[in-house]
Amino acid sequence: MQPITLPSNDPDDAALYHLAEQAGLRLKAQGHSLTLAESCTGGWLAKCVTDVAGSSGWFERGFVTYGNDAKNALLGVTTATLEAHGAVSGETVGEMAAGALQRGHAQVAVAVSGIAGPGGATPGKPVGTVWFAWQQRGKPSLCRRACFSGDRDAVRRQAVAAALQGLIALYDADGGH
């Protein structure tokens, strides 16, 4: 068997690690734990979080719900929401975040759903459209839309970074309370 040659560490990976580490510091400082609900990022966000040593102290669980049936079965996203607004919408990510919180004990959830490309665009939702929701237990979700450029990998990487930046901003805005 030939040895496997891996590429050198991508500087973007170091940036994602730093964001995950900073998010973890804020969660840990508040004694909070995190749950994730991912679609277009396919577990990349959870991978970044679990790259941080000690993340088991603040990361509870993650859901990868790529298809609509999974969003419905695992997170309770309603068929009505999916039919009316689509998987890539503020309504859907809001229900994803709420569903992730309902299924565990974490104090905060992050949800991501988008169109990474190269196909999948619809009228009003071009490739690169990504919706995010951040929700603290007992509070309404904060939903935001972003439009990223680049290939599939670039869109997904930017989505992971934005999800972590939003989590950090949530804690910086009100101390995580």
Secondary structure, DSSP 8 states (H G I E B T S, - for coil): ----------HHHHHHHHHHHHHHHHHHHHT--EEEEESTTTTHHHHHHHTSTTGGGTEEEEEE--SHHHHHHHH---HHHHHHH-SSSHHHHHHHHHHHHHTS--SEEEEEEE--SSS--BTTB-TTEEEEEEEETTS--EEEEEE--SSHHHHHHHHHHHHHHHHHHHHHHHTT-
